[in-house]
Amino acid sequence: MISIKIYKQGNNVLIGACDENLIGKKFVDGKFQIDVSKEFYGGKRVNVEVFKKYLEGATIANLVGKKTVSCAIKMDLVDPKCIIRIKGVPHAQIVRMIL
């Protein structure tokens, strides 16, 4: 399952999403650090198909974990060369420009 939390501000929709098993963990690797906090990422538990629907409507997405990032790659929203790995955990961000 994927944990997803949705934030709305005007026309913008920000999604914090991660593999459910990463909630509450912190990863540090040199100058990189990510806190997969329950406050930011903890929300609805959804399967991949439901996650895809939310991701299609997001203007900004912060993604952590193999399943979560892999889904965004398969949707052609993330270039695999643009993923950061922190202690082996994939992390990607998406910003969709609206004109």
N, CA, C and O atoms as a GROMACS GRO file, in nm:
protein
  396
    1MET      N    1   0.084  -0.119   0.000
    1MET     CA    2   0.000   0.000   0.000
    1MET      C    3   0.089   0.125   0.000
    1MET      O    4   0.205   0.123   0.040
    2ILE      N    5   0.030   0.233  -0.046
    2ILE     CA    6   0.097   0.363  -0.049
    2ILE      C    7   0.022   0.456   0.044
    2ILE      O    8  -0.101   0.462   0.043
    3SER      N    9   0.096   0.529   0.123
    3SER     CA   10   0.037   0.630   0.212
    3SER      C   11   0.042   0.763   0.139
    3SER      O   12   0.146   0.802   0.086
    4ILE      N   13  -0.071   0.833   0.137
    4ILE     CA   14  -0.078   0.958   0.062
    4ILE      C   15  -0.150   1.064   0.145
    4ILE      O   16  -0.253   1.038   0.207
    5LYS      N   17  -0.094   1.184   0.144
    5LYS     CA   18  -0.158   1.297   0.208
    5LYS      C   19  -0.168   1.408   0.105
    5LYS      O   20  -0.073   1.436   0.032
    6ILE      N   21  -0.284   1.470   0.100
    6ILE     CA   22  -0.311   1.571  -0.002
    6ILE      C   23  -0.326   1.708   0.061
    6ILE      O   24  -0.394   1.725   0.162
    7TYR      N   25  -0.260   1.805   0.000
    7TYR     CA   26  -0.265   1.944   0.046
    7TYR      C   27  -0.314   2.030  -0.070
    7TYR      O   28  -0.263   2.019  -0.181
    8LYS      N   29  -0.412   2.114  -0.044
    8LYS     CA   30  -0.464   2.201  -0.149
    8LYS      C   31  -0.446   2.347  -0.110
    8LYS      O   32  -0.474   2.388   0.003
    9GLN      N   33  -0.399   2.425  -0.207
    9GLN     CA   34  -0.381   2.569  -0.189
    9GLN      C   35  -0.419   2.635  -0.320
    9GLN      O   36  -0.342   2.630  -0.416
   10GLY      N   37  -0.534   2.695  -0.326
   10GLY     CA   38  -0.580   2.754  -0.451
   10GLY      C   39  -0.596   2.646  -0.556
   10GLY      O   40  -0.664   2.546  -0.534
   11ASN      N   41  -0.532   2.666  -0.671
   11ASN     CA   42  -0.537   2.567  -0.780
   11ASN      C   43  -0.430   2.459  -0.768
   11ASN      O   44  -0.428   2.366  -0.848
   12ASN      N   45  -0.344   2.471  -0.670
   12ASN     CA   46  -0.235   2.375  -0.655
   12ASN      C   47  -0.275   2.259  -0.565
   12ASN      O   48  -0.344   2.276  -0.464
   13VAL      N   49  -0.231   2.141  -0.604
   13VAL     CA   50  -0.254   2.020  -0.525
   13VAL      C   51  -0.118   1.956  -0.503
   13VAL      O   52  -0.054   1.908  -0.597
   14LEU      N   53  -0.074   1.953  -0.378
   14LEU     CA   54   0.053   1.890  -0.341
   14LEU      C   55   0.021   1.756  -0.280
   14LEU      O   56  -0.069   1.743  -0.197
   15ILE      N   57   0.096   1.655  -0.321
   15ILE     CA   58   0.080   1.521  -0.267
   15ILE      C   59   0.211   1.479  -0.202
   15ILE      O   60   0.318   1.488  -0.263
   16GLY      N   61   0.202   1.434  -0.079
   16GLY     CA   62   0.313   1.366  -0.012
   16GLY      C   63   0.278   1.219  -0.014
   16GLY      O   64   0.175   1.181   0.042
   17ALA      N   65   0.360   1.135  -0.075
   17ALA     CA   66   0.327   0.993  -0.085
   17ALA      C   67   0.452   0.908  -0.063
   17ALA      O   68   0.563   0.943  -0.104
   18CYS      N   69   0.431   0.795   0.004
   18CYS     CA   70   0.543   0.705   0.030
   18CYS      C   71   0.493   0.561   0.044
   18CYS      O   72   0.375   0.536   0.067
   19ASP      N   73   0.587   0.468   0.030
   19ASP     CA   74   0.556   0.330   0.062
   19ASP      C   75   0.518   0.326   0.210
   19ASP      O   76   0.588   0.381   0.294
   20GLU      N   77   0.409   0.262   0.239
   20GLU     CA   78   0.353   0.263   0.374
   20GLU      C   79   0.453   0.221   0.482
   20GLU      O   80   0.452   0.276   0.592
   21ASN      N   81   0.538   0.126   0.452
   21ASN     CA   82   0.634   0.075   0.552
   21ASN      C   83   0.743   0.175   0.588
   21ASN      O   84   0.821   0.150   0.679
   22LEU      N   85   0.752   0.288   0.518
   22LEU     CA   86   0.856   0.387   0.547
   22LEU      C   87   0.811   0.497   0.644
   22LEU      O   88   0.893   0.576   0.690
   23ILE      N   89   0.682   0.503   0.674
   23ILE     CA   90   0.630   0.606   0.765
   23ILE      C   91   0.705   0.602   0.898
   23ILE      O   92   0.723   0.497   0.958
   24GLY      N   93   0.748   0.719   0.940
   24GLY     CA   94   0.817   0.732   1.069
   24GLY      C   95   0.967   0.708   1.064
   24GLY      O   96   1.035   0.716   1.166
   25LYS      N   97   1.020   0.677   0.947
   25LYS     CA   98   1.164   0.650   0.935
   25LYS      C   99   1.238   0.773   0.886
   25LYS      O  100   1.181   0.860   0.820
   26LYS      N  101   1.366   0.777   0.919
   26LYS     CA  102   1.453   0.887   0.878
   26LYS      C  103   1.575   0.826   0.810
   26LYS      O  104   1.634   0.730   0.859
   27PHE      N  105   1.612   0.884   0.696
   27PHE     CA  106   1.726   0.834   0.620
   27PHE      C  107   1.826   0.946   0.601
   27PHE      O  108   1.790   1.056   0.556
   28VAL      N  109   1.952   0.919   0.634
   28VAL     CA  110   2.059   1.018   0.620
   28VAL      C  111   2.172   0.952   0.541
   28VAL      O  112   2.214   0.840   0.571
   29ASP      N  113   2.222   1.024   0.440
   29ASP     CA  114   2.330   0.975   0.358
   29ASP      C  115   2.413   1.095   0.315
   29ASP      O  116   2.378   1.164   0.220
   30GLY      N  117   2.522   1.120   0.385
   30GLY     CA  118   2.605   1.237   0.355
   30GLY      C  119   2.526   1.365   0.377
   30GLY      O  120   2.473   1.388   0.486
   31LYS      N  121   2.518   1.449   0.274
   31LYS     CA  122   2.448   1.576   0.287
   31LYS      C  123   2.297   1.563   0.266
   31LYS      O  124   2.223   1.660   0.284
   32PHE      N  125   2.252   1.443   0.228
   32PHE     CA  126   2.109   1.422   0.204
   32PHE      C  127   2.040   1.361   0.325
   32PHE      O  128   2.095   1.274   0.392
   33GLN      N  129   1.919   1.407   0.350
   33GLN     CA  130   1.840   1.354   0.460
   33GLN      C  131   1.693   1.364   0.423
   33GLN      O  132   1.649   1.462   0.362
   34ILE      N  133   1.618   1.263   0.461
   34ILE     CA  134   1.473   1.270   0.443
   34ILE      C  135   1.406   1.208   0.565
   34ILE      O  136   1.440   1.098   0.607
   35ASP      N  137   1.310   1.281   0.619
   35ASP     CA  138   1.228   1.234   0.730
   35ASP      C  139   1.091   1.198   0.671
   35ASP      O  140   1.019   1.285   0.623
   36VAL      N  141   1.057   1.073   0.675
   36VAL     CA  142   0.929   1.028   0.621
   36VAL      C  143   0.828   1.035   0.736
   36VAL      O  144   0.785   0.933   0.791
   37SER      N  145   0.793   1.157   0.771
   37SER     CA  146   0.710   1.180   0.890
   37SER      C  147   0.564   1.147   0.865
   37SER      O  148   0.510   1.164   0.756
   38LYS      N  149   0.501   1.100   0.972
   38LYS     CA  150   0.358   1.071   0.967
   38LYS      C  151   0.279   1.199   0.941
   38LYS      O  152   0.175   1.197   0.876
   39GLU      N  153   0.329   1.311   0.992
   39GLU     CA  154   0.260   1.439   0.976
   39GLU      C  155   0.251   1.480   0.829
   39GLU      O  156   0.148   1.534   0.786
   40PHE      N  157   0.356   1.456   0.752
   40PHE     CA  158   0.356   1.498   0.613
   40PHE      C  159   0.304   1.390   0.517
   40PHE      O  160   0.227   1.420   0.426
   41TYR      N  161   0.347   1.267   0.537
   41TYR     CA  162   0.314   1.159   0.445
   41TYR      C  163   0.198   1.071   0.490
   41TYR      O  164   0.137   1.002   0.408
   42GLY      N  165   0.167   1.074   0.617
   42GLY     CA  166   0.065   0.985   0.670
   42GLY      C  167  -0.075   1.034   0.641
   42GLY      O  168  -0.111   1.145   0.680
   43GLY      N  169  -0.151   0.956   0.574
   43GLY     CA  170  -0.287   0.994   0.539
   43GLY      C  171  -0.364   0.872   0.496
   43GLY      O  172  -0.372   0.774   0.570
   44LYS      N  173  -0.419   0.878   0.379
   44LYS     CA  174  -0.495   0.766   0.325
   44LYS      C  175  -0.400   0.654   0.283
   44LYS      O  176  -0.290   0.680   0.233
   45ARG      N  177  -0.443   0.532   0.304
   45ARG     CA  178  -0.372   0.415   0.251
   45ARG      C  179  -0.443   0.375   0.123
   45ARG      O  180  -0.562   0.344   0.124
   46VAL      N  181  -0.370   0.375   0.011
   46VAL     CA  182  -0.433   0.344  -0.118
   46VAL      C  183  -0.349   0.243  -0.195
   46VAL      O  184  -0.229   0.227  -0.170
   47ASN      N  185  -0.414   0.174  -0.289
   47ASN     CA  186  -0.339   0.085  -0.376
   47ASN      C  187  -0.282   0.165  -0.493
   47ASN      O  188  -0.309   0.285  -0.505
   48VAL      N  189  -0.205   0.102  -0.576
   48VAL     CA  190  -0.135   0.170  -0.685
   48VAL      C  191  -0.234   0.234  -0.783
   48VAL      O  192  -0.210   0.346  -0.828
   49GLU      N  193  -0.342   0.167  -0.815
   49GLU     CA  194  -0.438   0.222  -0.912
   49GLU      C  195  -0.502   0.350  -0.861
   49GLU      O  196  -0.520   0.445  -0.937
   50VAL      N  197  -0.537   0.354  -0.734
   50VAL     CA  198  -0.596   0.476  -0.675
   50VAL      C  199  -0.489   0.585  -0.669
   50VAL      O  200  -0.518   0.702  -0.697
   51PHE      N  201  -0.366   0.548  -0.632
   51PHE     CA  202  -0.257   0.644  -0.626
   51PHE      C  203  -0.236   0.712  -0.761
   51PHE      O  204  -0.214   0.833  -0.767
   52LYS      N  205  -0.243   0.635  -0.868
   52LYS     CA  206  -0.225   0.691  -1.003
   52LYS      C  207  -0.326   0.803  -1.030
   52LYS      O  208  -0.290   0.905  -1.088
   53LYS      N  209  -0.449   0.785  -0.988
   53LYS     CA  210  -0.552   0.886  -1.010
   53LYS      C  211  -0.520   1.015  -0.935
   53LYS      O  212  -0.536   1.124  -0.989
   54TYR      N  213  -0.474   1.002  -0.811
   54TYR     CA  214  -0.434   1.121  -0.735
   54TYR      C  215  -0.314   1.188  -0.799
   54TYR      O  216  -0.308   1.311  -0.809
   55LEU      N  217  -0.218   1.110  -0.843
   55LEU     CA  218  -0.095   1.164  -0.902
   55LEU      C  219  -0.125   1.239  -1.032
   55LEU      O  220  -0.059   1.339  -1.062
   56GLU      N  221  -0.221   1.192  -1.109
   56GLU     CA  222  -0.258   1.260  -1.233
   56GLU      C  223  -0.308   1.402  -1.207
   56GLU      O  224  -0.290   1.490  -1.292
   57GLY      N  225  -0.370   1.426  -1.093
   57GLY     CA  226  -0.424   1.558  -1.061
   57GLY      C  227  -0.332   1.647  -0.980
   57GLY      O  228  -0.368   1.761  -0.948
   58ALA      N  229  -0.215   1.597  -0.945
   58ALA     CA  230  -0.122   1.674  -0.861
   58ALA      C  231  -0.044   1.776  -0.942
   58ALA      O  232  -0.004   1.750  -1.055
   59THR      N  233  -0.022   1.893  -0.882
   59THR     CA  234   0.068   1.990  -0.943
   59THR      C  235   0.208   1.978  -0.885
   59THR      O  236   0.306   2.014  -0.949
   60ILE      N  237   0.215   1.927  -0.763
   60ILE     CA  238   0.344   1.903  -0.696
   60ILE      C  239   0.333   1.769  -0.625
   60ILE      O  240   0.230   1.738  -0.565
   61ALA      N  241   0.439   1.688  -0.631
   61ALA     CA  242   0.440   1.561  -0.561
   61ALA      C  243   0.577   1.536  -0.501
   61ALA      O  244   0.679   1.560  -0.565
   62ASN      N  245   0.578   1.489  -0.379
   62ASN     CA  246   0.699   1.452  -0.308
   62ASN      C  247   0.685   1.303  -0.281
   62ASN      O  248   0.598   1.262  -0.204
   63LEU      N  249   0.769   1.221  -0.343
   63LEU     CA  250   0.753   1.076  -0.344
   63LEU      C  251   0.872   1.004  -0.283
   63LEU      O  252   0.987   1.038  -0.311
   64VAL      N  253   0.843   0.904  -0.200
   64VAL     CA  254   0.950   0.828  -0.134
   64VAL      C  255   0.915   0.679  -0.138
   64VAL      O  256   0.803   0.640  -0.106
   65GLY      N  257   1.012   0.598  -0.175
   65GLY     CA  258   0.994   0.453  -0.171
   65GLY      C  259   0.990   0.389  -0.308
   65GLY      O  260   0.954   0.452  -0.406
   66LYS      N  261   1.028   0.262  -0.313
   66LYS     CA  262   1.037   0.190  -0.439
   66LYS      C  263   0.904   0.182  -0.512
   66LYS      O  264   0.897   0.213  -0.631
   67LYS      N  265   0.799   0.141  -0.443
   67LYS     CA  266   0.669   0.124  -0.508
   67LYS      C  267   0.613   0.258  -0.555
   67LYS      O  268   0.561   0.269  -0.666
   68THR      N  269   0.624   0.360  -0.471
   68THR     CA  270   0.569   0.492  -0.500
   68THR      C  271   0.641   0.557  -0.617
   68THR      O  272   0.577   0.605  -0.711
   69VAL      N  273   0.772   0.559  -0.613
   69VAL     CA  274   0.852   0.622  -0.720
   69VAL      C  275   0.839   0.542  -0.850
   69VAL      O  276   0.830   0.600  -0.958
   70SER      N  277   0.838   0.410  -0.839
   70SER     CA  278   0.824   0.325  -0.957
   70SER      C  279   0.693   0.353  -1.031
   70SER      O  280   0.690   0.354  -1.154
   71CYS      N  281   0.588   0.377  -0.958
   71CYS     CA  282   0.458   0.409  -1.017
   71CYS      C  283   0.469   0.538  -1.100
   71CYS      O  284   0.419   0.544  -1.212
   72ALA      N  285   0.533   0.640  -1.044
   72ALA     CA  286   0.549   0.767  -1.115
   72ALA      C  287   0.636   0.751  -1.240
   72ALA      O  288   0.612   0.817  -1.341
   73ILE      N  289   0.735   0.664  -1.234
   73ILE     CA  290   0.820   0.637  -1.350
   73ILE      C  291   0.737   0.571  -1.460
   73ILE      O  292   0.746   0.609  -1.577
   74LYS      N  293   0.658   0.472  -1.423
   74LYS     CA  294   0.575   0.401  -1.521
   74LYS      C  295   0.472   0.493  -1.586
   74LYS      O  296   0.429   0.469  -1.699
   75MET      N  297   0.432   0.598  -1.516
   75MET     CA  298   0.338   0.695  -1.571
   75MET      C  299   0.409   0.803  -1.653
   75MET      O  300   0.344   0.894  -1.704
   76ASP      N  301   0.542   0.793  -1.667
   76ASP     CA  302   0.624   0.891  -1.739
   76ASP      C  303   0.621   1.028  -1.674
   76ASP      O  304   0.633   1.130  -1.742
   77LEU      N  305   0.605   1.033  -1.542
   77LEU     CA  306   0.608   1.159  -1.469
   77LEU      C  307   0.745   1.186  -1.407
   77LEU      O  308   0.776   1.300  -1.371
   78VAL      N  309   0.826   1.081  -1.396
   78VAL     CA  310   0.960   1.093  -1.337
   78VAL      C  311   1.059   1.022  -1.429
   78VAL      O  312   1.036   0.908  -1.471
   79ASP      N  313   1.167   1.089  -1.458
   79ASP     CA  314   1.276   1.029  -1.534
   79ASP      C  315   1.362   0.949  -1.435
   79ASP      O  316   1.406   1.005  -1.335
   80PRO      N  317   1.385   0.821  -1.461
   80PRO     CA  318   1.465   0.740  -1.367
   80PRO      C  319   1.603   0.799  -1.337
   80PRO      O  320   1.660   0.771  -1.232
   81LYS      N  321   1.657   0.881  -1.429
   81LYS     CA  322   1.788   0.942  -1.407
   81LYS      C  323   1.781   1.057  -1.307
   81LYS      O  324   1.885   1.107  -1.262
   82CYS      N  325   1.660   1.100  -1.272
   82CYS     CA  326   1.643   1.214  -1.183
   82CYS      C  327   1.605   1.174  -1.040
   82CYS      O  328   1.564   1.259  -0.961
   83ILE      N  329   1.618   1.048  -1.009
   83ILE     CA  330   1.585   1.000  -0.874
   83ILE      C  331   1.707   1.015  -0.784
   83ILE      O  332   1.820   0.988  -0.824
   84ILE      N  333   1.682   1.058  -0.662
   84ILE     CA  334   1.786   1.062  -0.560
   84ILE      C  335   1.765   0.938  -0.472
   84ILE      O  336   1.652   0.905  -0.438
   85ARG      N  337   1.872   0.872  -0.438
   85ARG     CA  338   1.863   0.759  -0.344
   85ARG      C  339   1.933   0.798  -0.215
   85ARG      O  340   2.050   0.836  -0.214
   86ILE      N  341   1.859   0.789  -0.108
   86ILE     CA  342   1.912   0.822   0.024
   86ILE      C  343   1.911   0.693   0.105
   86ILE      O  344   1.805   0.641   0.140
   87LYS      N  345   2.029   0.642   0.134
   87LYS     CA  346   2.045   0.511   0.198
   87LYS      C  347   1.972   0.403   0.119
   87LYS      O  348   1.915   0.310   0.176
   88GLY      N  349   1.974   0.416  -0.014
   88GLY     CA  350   1.912   0.318  -0.102
   88GLY      C  351   1.763   0.337  -0.125
   88GLY      O  352   1.703   0.265  -0.204
   89VAL      N  353   1.702   0.434  -0.056
   89VAL     CA  354   1.558   0.459  -0.070
   89VAL      C  355   1.535   0.565  -0.178
   89VAL      O  356   1.587   0.676  -0.166
   90PRO      N  357   1.459   0.533  -0.283
   90PRO     CA  358   1.436   0.630  -0.390
   90PRO      C  359   1.347   0.746  -0.346
   90PRO      O  360   1.251   0.729  -0.271
   91HIS      N  361   1.383   0.865  -0.394
   91HIS     CA  362   1.308   0.987  -0.364
   91HIS      C  363   1.300   1.068  -0.493
   91HIS      O  364   1.400   1.085  -0.563
   92ALA      N  365   1.180   1.117  -0.524
   92ALA     CA  366   1.162   1.199  -0.644
   92ALA      C  367   1.060   1.309  -0.613
   92ALA      O  368   0.975   1.294  -0.526
   93GLN      N  369   1.072   1.417  -0.687
   93GLN     CA  370   0.977   1.526  -0.676
   93GLN      C  371   0.926   1.561  -0.815
   93GLN      O  372   0.999   1.552  -0.914
   94ILE      N  373   0.799   1.600  -0.820
   94ILE     CA  374   0.738   1.638  -0.946
   94ILE      C  375   0.679   1.778  -0.928
   94ILE      O  376   0.614   1.808  -0.828
   95VAL      N  377   0.703   1.862  -1.027
   95VAL     CA  378   0.639   1.993  -1.031
   95VAL      C  379   0.579   2.007  -1.170
   95VAL      O  380   0.650   2.001  -1.270
   96ARG      N  381   0.450   2.026  -1.175
   96ARG     CA  382   0.381   2.042  -1.303
   96ARG      C  383   0.350   2.189  -1.321
   96ARG      O  384   0.284   2.250  -1.238
   97MET      N  385   0.399   2.246  -1.429
   97MET     CA  386   0.379   2.387  -1.457
   97MET      C  387   0.244   2.407  -1.523
   97MET      O  388   0.213   2.344  -1.624
   98ILE      N  389   0.164   2.494  -1.466
   98ILE     CA  390   0.033   2.525  -1.520
   98ILE      C  391   0.038   2.665  -1.580
   98ILE      O  392   0.075   2.760  -1.511
   99LEU      N  393   0.003   2.677  -1.704
   99LEU     CA  394   0.005   2.806  -1.773
   99LEU      C  395  -0.134   2.859  -1.790
   99LEU      O  396  -0.153   2.967  -1.846
   0.00000   0.00000   0.00000
